[in-house]
Amino acid sequence: TATEAATTTPVPAIETPAAQQPQGEARLAFSFNAESWVEVRAADGSKLLFDLMRKGETREVSGTPPVSVLIGNAGSVALRVDGKDFDLASHSRDNVARFEIKAAD
């Protein structure tokens, strides 16, 4: 009957791997302690993040390395790359950070 078909027809489930980070991609997680400008581009030049972020905001993006990053007001931004703290100060000049995240070895 129609009722039996409805109860025995499986409902497609959301695939868990789609929610996980694709292999070979870099994951960047930003936390903003003050207003900051951020530009993040994947290896193909596509924009992953291109925005003025506000104090208290967080944002996470993933992309194929090398991932190019530009951060204005870098002293007010915390960054984690693939779950590890990233030192923005060593890539900053005049409170602007410019760097690339390369592929993992």
All heavy atoms as an XYZ file, in Angstrom:
781
protein
N       0.842     -1.192      0.000
C       0.000      0.000      0.000
C       0.879      1.245      0.000
O       2.086      1.168      0.236
C      -0.933      0.019      1.233
O      -0.139      0.150      2.386
C      -1.829     -1.199      1.299
N       0.255      2.387     -0.179
C       0.993      3.650     -0.198
C       1.635      3.922      1.147
O       2.728      4.452      1.237
C       0.071      4.800     -0.592
N       0.947      3.533      2.235
C       1.491      3.752      3.569
C       2.745      2.907      3.772
O       3.742      3.385      4.293
C       0.453      3.405      4.654
O      -0.724      4.160      4.401
C       0.971      3.703      6.028
N       2.722      1.651      3.319
C       3.891      0.788      3.457
C       5.061      1.334      2.650
O       6.196      1.341      3.115
C       3.564     -0.626      2.995
C       2.667     -1.377      3.944
C       2.319     -2.739      3.409
O       3.119     -3.308      2.630
O       1.238     -3.240      3.751
N       4.806      1.820      1.442
C       5.878      2.367      0.607
C       6.509      3.581      1.269
O       7.714      3.761      1.226
C       5.337      2.734     -0.772
N       5.689      4.410      1.894
C       6.204      5.618      2.542
C       7.060      5.261      3.750
O       8.044      5.934      4.037
C       5.059      6.519      2.957
N       6.702      4.205      4.454
C       7.460      3.856      5.650
C       8.702      3.036      5.324
O       9.636      3.005      6.109
C       6.579      3.084      6.657
O       6.071      1.927      6.014
C       5.463      3.951      7.194
N       8.733      2.388      4.178
C       9.898      1.576      3.851
C      10.870      2.268      2.898
O      11.965      1.790      2.695
C       9.467      0.239      3.214
O       8.709      0.514      2.044
C       8.650     -0.592      4.193
N      10.478      3.407      2.313
C      11.371      4.128      1.418
C      12.379      4.907      2.246
O      11.997      5.737      3.066
C      10.577      5.100      0.520
O       9.578      4.363     -0.160
C      11.480      5.801     -0.456
N      13.671      4.622      2.074
C      14.667      5.341      2.878
C      14.754      6.815      2.481
O      14.607      7.165      1.321
C      15.976      4.617      2.571
C      15.748      3.935      1.269
C      14.277      3.668      1.164
N      14.972      7.642      3.468
C      15.154      9.073      3.234
C      16.648      9.308      3.061
O      17.442      8.832      3.875
C      14.613      9.892      4.438
C      14.889     11.362      4.260
C      13.143      9.618      4.628
N      17.053     10.004      1.989
C      18.494     10.253      1.796
C      19.079     10.997      2.989
O      18.494     11.964      3.458
C      18.553     11.113      0.540
C      17.225     10.968     -0.117
C      16.254     10.592      0.943
N      20.189     10.516      3.469
C      20.858     11.153      4.604
C      21.892     12.151      4.101
O      22.399     12.029      2.991
C      21.550     10.091      5.460
N      22.180     13.135      4.929
C      23.236     14.087      4.596
C      24.558     13.372      4.798
O      24.804     12.772      5.850
C      23.148     15.337      5.487
C      21.825     16.056      5.212
C      24.330     16.248      5.265
C      21.537     17.199      6.156
N      25.390     13.414      3.791
C      26.684     12.727      3.863
C      27.626     13.467      4.805
O      27.864     14.661      4.646
C      27.321     12.652      2.472
C      26.547     11.811      1.491
C      26.559     10.344      1.864
O      27.580      9.858      2.368
O      25.534      9.679      1.647
N      28.178     12.784      5.776
C      29.104     13.376      6.726
C      30.383     13.885      6.062
O      30.840     14.968      6.378
C      29.457     12.366      7.849
O      28.239     11.942      8.444
C      30.350     12.984      8.883
N      30.983     13.158      5.101
C      32.222     13.652      4.505
C      32.090     15.034      3.871
O      33.053     15.780      3.830
C      32.561     12.599      3.448
C      31.926     11.359      3.958
C      30.671     11.818      4.643
N      30.922     15.420      3.396
C      30.743     16.736      2.780
C      30.958     17.845      3.802
O      31.356     18.945      3.458
C      29.361     16.844      2.166
N      30.707     17.559      5.066
C      30.879     18.563      6.104
C      32.327     18.658      6.567
O      32.708     19.594      7.238
C      29.977     18.242      7.289
N      33.126     17.675      6.225
C      34.516     17.669      6.638
C      35.371     18.432      5.641
O      34.961     18.677      4.517
C      35.030     16.235      6.759
C      34.319     15.442      7.837
C      34.773     14.002      7.861
O      35.466     13.530      6.971
N      34.376     13.289      8.894
N      36.587     18.788      6.072
C      37.515     19.491      5.213
C      37.990     18.569      4.098
O      38.478     17.475      4.359
C      38.714     19.945      6.047
C      39.803     20.613      5.253
C      40.985     20.965      6.125
O      40.878     20.987      7.336
N      42.102     21.252      5.516
N      37.854     18.998      2.829
C      38.341     18.168      1.726
C      39.851     17.963      1.819
O      40.577     18.869      2.228
C      37.979     18.984      0.482
C      36.895     19.903      0.933
C      37.179     20.188      2.380
N      40.302     16.781      1.442
C      41.719     16.481      1.508
C      42.496     17.421      0.596
O      42.074     17.713     -0.514
C      41.972     15.036      1.093
C      43.408     14.614      1.301
C      43.580     13.116      1.112
O      42.621     12.390      0.908
N      44.801     12.665      1.175
N      43.633     17.926      1.087
C      44.473     18.808      0.300
C      44.118     20.270      0.429
O      44.803     21.117     -0.119
N      43.065     20.606      1.154
C      42.685     22.002      1.338
C      43.198     22.514      2.670
O      43.327     21.769      3.635
C      41.165     22.186      1.266
C      40.634     22.042     -0.132
C      39.248     22.640     -0.300
O      38.626     23.033      0.699
O      38.809     22.708     -1.455
N      43.504     23.812      2.700
C      43.911     24.478      3.932
C      42.666     25.087      4.569
O      41.820     25.638      3.881
C      44.922     25.570      3.623
N      42.545     24.961      5.889
C      41.415     25.533      6.616
C      41.924     26.691      7.466
O      42.822     26.519      8.283
C      40.745     24.477      7.493
C      39.446     24.988      8.119
C      38.801     23.938      9.004
N      39.587     23.843     10.231
C      40.113     22.726     10.712
N      39.949     21.595     10.086
N      40.799     22.725     11.827
N      41.363     27.864      7.269
C      41.756     29.062      8.006
C      40.590     29.523      8.863
O      39.476     29.686      8.361
C      42.144     30.191      7.047
C      43.440     30.012      6.259
C      43.291     29.015      5.148
C      43.900     31.329      5.698
N      40.839     29.724     10.154
C      39.810     30.184     11.083
C      40.269     31.509     11.684
O      41.313     31.579     12.330
C      39.583     29.146     12.180
N      39.496     32.563     11.436
C      39.822     33.911     11.887
C      38.935     34.308     13.054
O      37.737     34.007     13.060
C      39.562     34.926     10.760
C      40.394     34.735      9.535
C      39.972     33.901      8.513
C      41.595     35.408      9.381
C      40.720     33.732      7.361
C      42.355     35.244      8.233
C      41.924     34.413      7.230
N      39.517     35.051     14.019
C      38.768     35.683     15.107
C      39.191     37.143     15.127
O      40.389     37.449     15.085
C      39.102     35.048     16.455
O      38.700     33.694     16.472
N      38.207     38.046     15.219
C      38.482     39.473     15.100
C      38.211     40.185     16.417
O      37.113     40.108     16.959
C      37.634     40.070     13.973
C      37.891     39.406     12.648
C      37.137     38.316     12.238
C      38.917     39.840     11.835
C      37.384     37.686     11.029
C      39.178     39.214     10.629
C      38.409     38.133     10.226
N      39.236     40.890     16.924
C      39.122     41.641     18.171
C      38.857     43.114     17.910
O      38.679     43.887     18.847
C      40.394     41.477     19.009
C      40.597     40.030     19.413
O      39.651     39.375     19.836
N      41.800     39.528     19.257
N      38.873     43.531     16.648
C      38.576     44.902     16.232
C      38.256     44.844     14.741
O      38.476     43.821     14.088
C      39.766     45.827     16.491
N      37.736     45.926     14.200
C      37.419     45.977     12.779
C      38.685     45.715     11.962
O      39.736     46.298     12.223
C      36.862     47.358     12.451
C      36.228     47.455     11.106
C      35.514     48.777     10.920
O      36.186     49.751     10.518
O      34.301     48.837     11.182
N      38.579     44.814     10.983
C      39.732     44.404     10.178
C      39.275     44.052      8.770
O      38.189     43.505      8.581
C      40.409     43.164     10.785
O      40.755     43.377     12.125
N      40.127     44.349      7.796
C      39.858     43.991      6.408
C      40.552     42.661      6.116
O      41.709     42.468      6.480
C      40.375     45.049      5.449
C      40.153     44.641      4.031
C      41.092     44.155      3.164
C      38.927     44.629      3.326
N      40.497     43.852      1.959
C      39.164     44.133      2.033
C      37.626     44.984      3.655
C      38.170     43.976      1.080
C      36.631     44.841      2.713
C      36.919     44.345      1.438
N      39.849     41.747      5.428
C      40.441     40.453      5.111
C      40.157     40.098      3.656
O      39.031     40.219      3.182
C      39.881     39.327      6.015
C      40.524     37.995      5.686
C      40.095     39.658      7.464
N      41.207     39.657      2.970
C      41.085     39.092      1.627
C      41.771     37.739      1.635
O      42.933     37.643      2.019
C      41.772     39.972      0.584
C      41.126     41.312      0.371
C      41.852     42.139     -0.685
O      42.521     41.563     -1.569
O      41.753     43.368     -0.602
N      41.052     36.700      1.224
C      41.622     35.356      1.128
C      41.265     34.819     -0.248
O      40.095     34.826     -0.638
C      41.068     34.416      2.230
C      41.722     33.036      2.132
C      41.286     35.014      3.617
N      42.290     34.362     -0.978
C      42.085     33.820     -2.325
C      42.698     32.432     -2.433
O      43.778     32.185     -1.937
C      42.730     34.717     -3.377
C      42.061     36.076     -3.486
C      42.747     36.919     -4.559
N      42.217     38.255     -4.582
C      41.250     38.661     -5.392
N      40.727     37.818     -6.252
N      40.812     39.895     -5.348
N      41.972     31.540     -3.122
C      42.456     30.190     -3.373
C      43.502     30.230     -4.491
O      43.715     31.262     -5.135
C      41.295     29.282     -3.759
N      44.126     29.101     -4.739
C      45.185     28.990     -5.751
C      44.704     29.431     -7.126
O      45.471     30.000     -7.902
C      45.700     27.553     -5.810
N      43.419     29.198     -7.431
C      42.888     29.573     -8.744
C      42.469     31.039     -8.818
O      41.945     31.492     -9.828
C      41.716     28.673     -9.127
C      40.513     28.818     -8.201
O      40.547     29.646     -7.254
O      39.530     28.083     -8.413
N      42.693     31.795     -7.740
C      42.366     33.212     -7.715
C      40.961     33.516     -7.226
O      40.598     34.677     -7.053
N      40.154     32.480     -6.981
C      38.790     32.714     -6.506
C      38.812     33.292     -5.090
O      39.673     32.957     -4.275
C      37.974     31.425     -6.545
O      38.535     30.451     -5.694
N      37.853     34.175     -4.804
C      37.760     34.818     -3.494
C      37.078     33.878     -2.512
O      35.938     33.469     -2.719
C      36.958     36.109     -3.595
C      37.624     37.183     -4.402
C      36.718     38.410     -4.485
C      37.322     39.440     -5.416
N      36.411     40.588     -5.596
N      37.788     33.563     -1.437
C      37.212     32.752     -0.366
C      36.606     33.655      0.703
O      35.617     33.306      1.327
C      38.273     31.854      0.254
C      38.966     30.888     -0.708
C      40.076     30.134      0.003
C      37.958     29.927     -1.310
N      37.226     34.804      0.918
C      36.750     35.791      1.889
C      37.257     37.145      1.429
O      38.435     37.296      1.119
C      37.264     35.454      3.289
C      36.892     36.390      4.430
C      35.382     36.477      4.611
C      37.525     35.906      5.735
N      36.364     38.123      1.391
C      36.705     39.448      0.903
C      35.738     40.394      1.591
O      34.650     40.651      1.088
C      36.523     39.474     -0.623
C      37.128     40.654     -1.317
C      38.468     40.646     -1.668
C      36.356     41.757     -1.641
C      39.033     41.726     -2.332
C      36.913     42.842     -2.298
C      38.257     42.824     -2.647
N      36.118     40.855      2.812
C      35.129     41.584      3.602
C      35.784     42.395      4.714
O      36.905     42.121      5.127
C      34.164     40.578      4.232
C      32.787     41.148      4.494
O      32.583     42.379      4.354
O      31.894     40.356      4.833
N      35.023     43.377      5.200
C      35.379     44.127      6.392
C      34.714     43.419      7.557
O      33.487     43.304      7.596
C      34.885     45.578      6.287
C      35.195     46.470      7.475
C      36.713     46.632      7.647
C      34.532     47.833      7.293
N      35.514     42.916      8.463
C      34.995     42.142      9.584
C      34.914     43.038     10.823
O      35.731     43.943     11.004
C      35.909     40.949      9.861
C      36.149     40.071      8.632
S      34.659     39.443      7.848
C      34.044     38.406      9.154
N      33.958     42.764     11.667
C      33.717     43.551     12.879
C      34.263     42.837     14.120
O      34.446     41.625     14.116
C      32.217     43.774     13.062
C      31.529     44.375     11.866
C      31.650     45.868     11.853
N      30.894     46.411     10.726
C      31.419     47.200      9.816
N      32.670     47.551      9.883
N      30.693     47.669      8.828
N      34.477     43.622     15.163
C      34.924     43.089     16.443
C      33.967     41.998     16.904
O      32.753     42.139     16.818
C      34.973     44.201     17.489
C      35.402     43.732     18.854
C      35.435     44.868     19.832
C      35.874     44.368     21.197
N      35.974     45.459     22.173
N      34.529     40.871     17.352
C      33.740     39.763     17.873
C      33.337     38.739     16.825
O      32.859     37.670     17.175
N      33.525     39.046     15.539
C      33.162     38.091     14.494
C      34.215     37.001     14.360
O      35.384     37.196     14.700
C      33.007     38.793     13.144
C      31.752     39.629     13.035
C      31.532     40.166     11.635
O      32.410     40.891     11.129
O      30.483     39.849     11.060
N      33.791     35.862     13.861
C      34.689     34.768     13.506
C      34.299     34.312     12.111
O      33.146     34.450     11.701
C      34.590     33.584     14.488
O      33.257     33.094     14.486
C      34.989     33.984     15.898
N      35.261     33.764     11.396
C      34.983     33.275     10.039
C      35.943     32.136      9.757
O      37.116     32.178     10.133
C      35.215     34.405      9.051
C      34.702     34.166      7.663
C      33.181     34.086      7.545
N      32.501     35.300      7.864
C      32.145     36.225      6.994
N      32.419     36.070      5.727
N      31.502     37.296      7.390
N      35.450     31.120      9.080
C      36.282     29.983      8.690
C      36.110     29.740      7.200
O      34.995     29.747      6.690
C      35.879     28.741      9.485
C      36.846     27.600      9.315
C      36.587     26.476     10.296
O      36.466     26.738     11.503
O      36.509     25.322      9.833
N      37.247     29.557      6.510
C      37.231     29.274      5.074
C      38.220     28.155      4.771
O      39.168     27.931      5.519
C      37.578     30.523      4.220
C      36.548     31.613      4.406
C      38.974     31.038      4.536
N      37.988     27.461      3.676
C      38.898     26.417      3.206
C      39.176     26.655      1.739
O      38.290     27.085      0.995
C      38.284     25.030      3.378
O      38.093     24.732      4.731
N      40.410     26.351      1.322
C      40.753     26.511     -0.081
C      41.972     25.710     -0.457
O      42.750     25.280      0.396
N      42.143     25.534     -1.757
C      43.275     24.789     -2.287
C      44.523     25.651     -2.234
O      44.527     26.767     -2.764
C      42.997     24.374     -3.739
O      41.781     23.622     -3.766
C      44.129     23.552     -4.297
N      45.607     25.177     -1.587
C      46.849     25.940     -1.511
C      47.518     26.078     -2.877
O      47.304     25.220     -3.739
C      47.734     25.106     -0.575
C      46.780     24.237      0.179
C      45.650     23.964     -0.781
N      48.327     27.105     -3.061
C      48.602     28.143     -2.062
C      47.421     29.094     -1.915
O      46.808     29.500     -2.886
C      49.813     28.867     -2.622
C      49.728     28.664     -4.105
C      49.071     27.324     -4.311
N      47.106     29.423     -0.657
C      46.034     30.353     -0.331
C      46.699     31.688      0.015
O      47.543     31.746      0.895
C      45.192     29.841      0.858
C      44.145     30.852      1.259
C      44.555     28.503      0.519
N      46.324     32.747     -0.714
C      46.880     34.087     -0.480
C      46.013     34.823      0.529
O      44.785     34.807      0.419
C      46.921     34.884     -1.778
O      47.719     34.233     -2.725
N      46.676     35.487      1.491
C      45.950     36.164      2.562
C      46.472     37.596      2.713
O      47.682     37.824      2.700
C      46.117     35.419      3.906
C      45.324     36.094      5.019
C      45.697     33.951      3.768
N      45.549     38.541      2.862
C      45.850     39.935      3.164
C      44.944     40.338      4.312
O      43.716     40.152      4.233
C      45.583     40.829      1.947
C      45.611     42.332      2.192
C      47.023     42.790      2.547
C      45.113     43.070      0.967
N      45.536     40.851      5.400
C      44.761     41.239      6.580
C      45.168     42.642      6.995
O      46.338     42.890      7.274
C      44.999     40.283      7.766
C      44.677     38.844      7.374
C      44.175     40.715      8.972
C      45.056     37.819      8.424
N      44.202     43.552      7.015
C      44.423     44.887      7.544
C      44.066     44.904      9.015
O      43.125     44.241      9.430
N      44.822     45.685      9.805
C      44.671     45.707     11.261
C      44.971     44.320     11.817
O      44.253     43.782     12.668
C      43.286     46.194     11.687
C      43.254     46.644     13.140
O      44.292     46.826     13.765
N      42.066     46.818     13.681
N      46.054     43.737     11.318
C      46.431     42.358     11.646
C      46.673     42.136     13.129
O      46.477     41.023     13.623
C      47.680     41.962     10.854
N      47.064     43.169     13.856
C      47.305     43.033     15.290
C      46.049     42.703     16.077
O      46.131     42.292     17.235
N      44.897     42.866     15.449
C      43.621     42.593     16.120
C      42.958     41.317     15.616
O      41.762     41.109     15.821
C      42.671     43.775     15.911
O      43.204     44.929     16.516
N      43.735     40.472     14.948
C      43.184     39.251     14.368
C      43.952     38.039     14.888
O      45.183     38.057     14.951
C      43.276     39.290     12.825
C      42.726     38.011     12.210
C      42.540     40.508     12.276
N      43.220     37.002     15.261
C      43.826     35.713     15.619
C      43.497     34.754     14.481
O      42.380     34.738     13.978
C      43.263     35.204     16.933
N      44.493     33.976     14.070
C      44.307     33.039     12.962
C      44.797     31.664     13.366
O      45.853     31.517     13.973
C      45.085     33.527     11.732
C      45.139     32.594     10.524
C      43.749     32.303      9.970
C      46.039     33.180      9.440
N      43.997     30.662     12.992
C      44.404     29.263     13.138
C      44.371     28.656     11.741
O      43.402     28.848     11.002
C      43.466     28.514     14.075
C      43.584     28.996     15.523
C      42.662     28.279     16.480
N      42.911     26.858     16.618
C      43.845     26.304     17.395
N      44.641     27.067     18.106
N      43.972     25.004     17.462
N      45.424     27.962     11.390
C      45.513     27.284     10.098
C      45.551     25.795     10.360
O      46.443     25.310     11.069
C      46.761     27.743      9.307
C      46.884     26.968      8.006
C      46.707     29.240      9.043
N      44.587     25.077      9.825
C      44.469     23.636     10.042
C      44.522     23.288     11.525
O      45.158     22.330     11.944
C      45.533     22.872      9.259
C      45.353     23.030      7.755
O      44.204     23.185      7.305
O      46.363     22.990      7.029
N      43.867     24.130     12.344
C      43.757     23.871     13.779
C      44.927     24.330     14.614
O      44.928     24.162     15.826
N      45.949     24.939     13.993
C      47.138     25.387     14.733
C      47.233     26.904     14.682
O      46.973     27.527     13.645
C      48.408     24.784     14.128
C      48.432     23.276     14.202
C      49.646     22.718     13.502
C      49.551     21.201     13.461
N      50.358     20.617     12.418
N      47.636     27.509     15.818
C      47.816     28.959     15.861
C      48.825     29.397     14.807
O      49.841     28.722     14.591
C      48.301     29.406     17.242
C      47.220     29.276     18.310
O      46.027     29.306     17.957
O      47.576     29.145     19.490
N      48.555     30.518     14.150
C      49.424     31.058     13.106
C      49.908     32.425     13.559
O      49.106     33.275     13.951
C      48.645     31.166     11.790
C      49.490     31.566     10.616
C      50.160     30.610      9.868
C      49.620     32.899     10.268
C      50.930     30.974      8.783
C      50.401     33.277      9.181
C      51.058     32.309      8.440
N      51.218     32.655     13.502
C      51.827     33.904     13.949
C      51.720     34.972     12.860
O      52.510     34.984     11.920
C      53.296     33.662     14.324
C      53.993     34.919     14.793
O      53.304     35.882     15.199
O      55.237     34.949     14.754
N      50.744     35.862     13.006
C      50.571     36.938     12.027
C      51.661     38.003     12.146
O      52.021     38.622     11.152
C      49.199     37.594     12.192
C      48.003     36.765     11.757
C      46.709     37.486     12.098
C      48.073     36.474     10.276
N      52.193     38.209     13.352
C      53.190     39.259     13.569
C      54.415     39.081     12.680
O      54.961     40.054     12.161
C      53.596     39.305     15.038
N      54.814     37.845     12.455
C      56.008     37.603     11.634
C      55.749     37.865     10.151
O      56.688     37.904      9.360
C      56.520     36.179     11.841
O      55.569     35.240     11.379
N      54.498     38.064      9.760
C      54.129     38.333      8.372
C      53.557     39.741      8.194
O      53.010     40.055      7.139
C      53.094     37.308      7.892
C      53.590     35.905      7.933
N      54.408     35.379      6.966
C      53.407     34.927      8.849
C      54.696     34.124      7.274
N      54.096     33.830      8.409
N      53.675     40.575      9.255
C      53.051     41.890      9.243
C      54.068     43.021      9.131
O      55.174     42.928      9.652
C      52.241     42.105     10.529
O      51.217     41.168     10.633
N      53.630     44.068      8.442
C      54.390     45.310      8.383
C      53.366     46.436      8.381
O      52.401     46.400      7.601
C      55.240     45.363      7.116
C      56.252     46.491      7.151
C      57.222     46.389      6.022
N      56.851     47.417      5.045
C      57.190     47.419      3.792
N      57.896     46.427      3.303
N      56.828     48.386      2.999
N      53.546     47.410      9.248
C      52.596     48.516      9.387
C      51.178     48.015      9.657
O      50.201     48.552      9.134
C      52.622     49.419      8.153
C      53.981     50.087      7.947
O      54.662     50.364      8.956
O      54.356     50.315      6.791
N      51.080     46.945     10.454
C      49.816     46.340     10.874
C      49.013     45.730      9.719
O      47.804     45.575      9.798
C      48.964     47.328     11.677
C      48.059     46.622     12.673
O      48.282     45.472     13.051
N      47.026     47.309     13.102
N      49.710     45.399      8.624
C      49.103     44.702      7.483
C      49.882     43.408      7.275
O      51.109     43.431      7.141
C      49.137     45.557      6.209
C      48.598     44.760      5.016
C      48.339     46.845      6.399
N      49.168     42.291      7.263
C      49.808     40.982      7.057
C      49.529     40.516      5.638
O      48.394     40.572      5.166
C      49.270     39.965      8.058
N      50.589     40.072      4.957
C      50.487     39.484      3.608
C      51.306     38.205      3.615
O      52.488     38.226      3.953
C      51.077     40.414      2.552
C      50.358     41.691      2.348
C      51.122     42.543      1.321
N      50.620     43.886      1.291
C      49.712     44.335      0.447
N      49.222     43.518     -0.451
N      49.280     45.567      0.494
N      50.677     37.104      3.190
C      51.389     35.829      3.161
C      50.588     34.827      2.362
O      49.440     35.078      1.963
C      51.628     35.309      4.598
C      50.383     35.173      5.405
C      49.699     33.969      5.452
C      49.895     36.256      6.121
C      48.544     33.853      6.207
C      48.733     36.134      6.874
C      48.062     34.934      6.922
N      51.212     33.668      2.124
C      50.546     32.540      1.456
C      50.629     31.330      2.370
O      51.649     31.111      3.024
C      51.234     32.196      0.127
C      50.872     33.094     -0.992
C      51.387     32.569     -2.342
O      52.265     31.688     -2.368
O      50.889     33.061     -3.356
N      49.564     30.562      2.375
C      49.566     29.270      3.048
C      49.866     28.243      1.969
O      49.113     28.096      1.011
C      48.206     28.976      3.707
C      47.827     30.071      4.714
C      48.194     27.590      4.331
C      48.751     30.186      5.890
N      50.997     27.572      2.120
C      51.440     26.584      1.131
C      50.829     25.218      1.433
O      50.302     24.990      2.510
C      52.961     26.454      1.153
C      53.701     27.758      0.992
C      53.678     28.226     -0.420
C      54.579     29.464     -0.546
N      54.571     30.029     -1.844
N      50.934     24.315      0.496
C      50.453     22.942      0.684
C      51.260     22.265      1.798
O      52.449     22.530      1.949
C      50.577     22.151     -0.607
N      50.599     21.409      2.541
C      51.282     20.663      3.596
C      52.228     19.659      2.966
O      51.973     19.131      1.897
C      50.257     19.941      4.470
N      53.337     19.421      3.661
C      54.332     18.459      3.154
C      53.860     17.046      3.320
O      53.166     16.687      4.183
C      55.661     18.629      3.907
C      56.292     19.982      3.575
O      56.101     20.480      2.452
O      56.983     20.519      4.455
